[in-house]
Amino acid sequence: MKPHSLITLILGIILALLGAVALLFGGNVGGVILLLIGVSLCYLGWRGGRKALIVFGHACIVVGCILITWGIYLLPYSKPTLLHVFTRPLFWGLFCLLGGICLEFYDAFLNYAKRLRKKRKKLIICGDVNTAHTEIDLARPKQNQKTSGFLPEERTWIDKFLAHGFTDTFRVFNKEGGNYTWWDVKSRARERNVGWRIDYFFISDNLKKNLKSGFIMPETMGSDHCPLGIDIEI
């Protein structure tokens, strides 16, 4: 075994033991984090190779999701527990995004929305879908054919979502290009309006008659995204 692999293995064993002890006597989030990192480091040190790196990478993703969720939701708790973390939608949403299983999450969400539609529920859905639906929804479609956010399978999901009784509210009123909700900060793309429309307000079709307007506010600064909204009678 190479020296760096031995060091990785020893460090993994130490962290895993500390995590196991923390879980055994406290059952807190820190114990899970130490155990996840420790076990994945042990595997990385013992086996090495690409598969071990993937395992370690996904363990870090899970740890990151736990820490973000804990920091956002759980600091007000005096004694946050694992149950608090793993029952928060933000944790699972982050894991789906960072773990590269967005489409599975989206399909599960679509199935849930379809069940609500069958009950004749009126739905308003807003969020960063991270996908430009059509070529007019980004400034440079040809250059981004193989870029995540404009992949065929991602765009097809939005087609499928709309086909199941939902409406893209902005496109009811505006079918022109050049209307974006996100711009890359590093390249100062907003100054040149080289952007993407990846944020949406969707409504179920049984609300379409109530929709008065759908709009984007690119003049509002403060983020790499801009606000968007709808005017609807409920």
N, C-alpha and C positions, 0 to 999 in steps of 0.2 A: 504494500500500500504506500502510495506517495505521501510525503510529509504533509502537504496541504490537505490531502484527503483525511489523514489521521487527525489533524487539528480540527477539521470540520466535524468529523465523527465525535470526537471528545466533547467539543462545544455543544453538539446536538444532544448528547447524552446528559450533559449537565443541565441544559435548559429543559429537556423533557422531564428529568427528575424533579426539578424545581416546580415545573408546571403541575406534575402529578401531585406533589405535596400540597401546592396551593389549592388545587381542586379538592383534594381529600379533606383538608381542614377548613377551607373557606368557601369553595364552590363559586369563586368569583371569576370575572371576565379575564383578569390577568393570568390566571392559571391556564385557561384555554389558549390564550395567545402564546404563552411560553411552551405549552405542550405541542401546539401546531408547528411552531417554528423549530422546536427541538427535534421532533420526529422527522420532519422533512429534511432537516440538516443531517440527521443520522442516515437517512436514505441517500442523500446526496453524497455524503462522505463514503458510504459503503459501496454503492453501485456506480455513482458517477454517470456521465453520459447525458444525452439529450432528454431521455425520459425522466431522469432524476431532476433535471433542471426544471422541467415542466411541472413536476409535483411540487417542487420548492416554490416556483412562481405562483402556482394556484394557492398554496398555503399563505403566501404573502398577500394575495388578493383578499382571501377570507379575513386575515388579520386586519388589513386596511379597512374593509367594510365594517368590521366590528368596532374599530376605533372611531371611525367617522360617525357611525350610528350612536355609539356610546357618548361621544362628545356633543352631538346635536340634541339628542333626546334625553340622555340619562344623567347629565350633571346635576339637575335639580333633585334627583333621588339621593337620599342619604346612604342607602345600601343597594345600589343597582345589582341586578342578578342577570344570569344568562338568559332567563326567560324573557326579561325585558328586551334584550338585544334581538333574540331570534324570533320574537313575535312582532317586530317592527317592520312594516312594509319597506321602509327605506333600506334596511339591510339586504333584503332579497332583491330589491330593485338595483342596488349598487352591485351586488354579486352578479346579477344577470348582465349588467353593462360591462363591468370590468373583467368578468370571467369569459366574455365572448360568447354568451348564449342568449343574445338579445332576441333572436327570432323565436326561440322556444318560449321565452317570456311573453313576447307579443302574441304568439298563437294562444297561449293560455289566457291572456287578457281578452283576446277576441272571443274565445269560447265563453268567458264570463259575461262579456257584454251581450253576446247573443242570448244567453239565458235571461238576462234582464230585459232584453227586447221582447222576448216571448211573453213576459209578464206585463207587457205594454208600459214599461217604465220609460220616462222621458229622461234622456241622458245628455249631459254636457261634459265633454272630455277635453281637458286642456293640458298641454305639456310639450316638452322637448322630445320629439320622436327621433331626432338625430338622423333623419332621412329627408332628402329633397325628393319630392314625389315625381315631378316631370322635369324636362329639360329647361323649362322656363323658371324653375324654382332654384336655379343656381346660375352664377355668372359664366362659368366655364364647364359646361356639361361634357364636351368632348375630351377634355384633359382629365376628367374625373370618372371615366367609365369604370375603372378598376379600384376606385377609392371607396372605402367604407363610408356609408352615408349616401351613396348613389349607386350601389350595387343592384343588379337586376332583381335579386331575391328580396332585397329590402324594399325596393319600389313596388314589387308585386304584392308584398304584404299590405301596403296602403291601398292598392287596387282592391284587394280582397276585403279589407276592412270597409271601404266605401260601398262595395257591392252588397254588404250585409246590412244595409239600412242606415248608413251614416253619411254625413255631409261635411265637406271641407268648407267651413263658413267663409273664409276669405275669398275663395274662388267663386262663390256665388255672385260676388259683387265686382271682382277684379280678376280678369283673365290675362293680364299683361305681365311680361317679364320685368326684371329690374326691381322687384319687391322682395326684400330679404329680411331675415330676422337674426342672422348671425354673420359676423365677420371676423377673420383672423386678426388678432391683435398684433402679433409679431411683424407681419408684413404691412401693417397700417392699411388693411384692405378696405376699411370703412370709408376712408377718405376718397377711394376710387369706386366705391360701391361694388366691390368684387365680393359678393356674399352668397349665402345660402338661405333658403326659406326652409327651416327645419323645425319650427315651432308652430303648433296648430291649435285651433279650437274646432273640435268635431262636435256635431250634435246629431242625435237620432232624428231620422226623417219625420217622426211625428211632432217635432218641434220646428220644422222648417218654415211653416206658415207664420210662426211667431218671430222669426229672425228679421230684424230691421237693418242691421249692418254688420260687417266684419272688417276689421281694419288692423293695420300695422303702424307703429309709431317710430320710424327710424330716426327721427330728429331727437328723440329722448336718449341722452347719453348716460353713461355710468356703468356699462357692462359690455362684454363682447356680444351679448344678445340685446335686442330691443323689446319693449313691451308690445303686446298685441291684445286685442279685445273684441268683444261683440256687444251689440245692442239687441236685446231680446226681451220679449214680453213673456212672463211666466204666469 
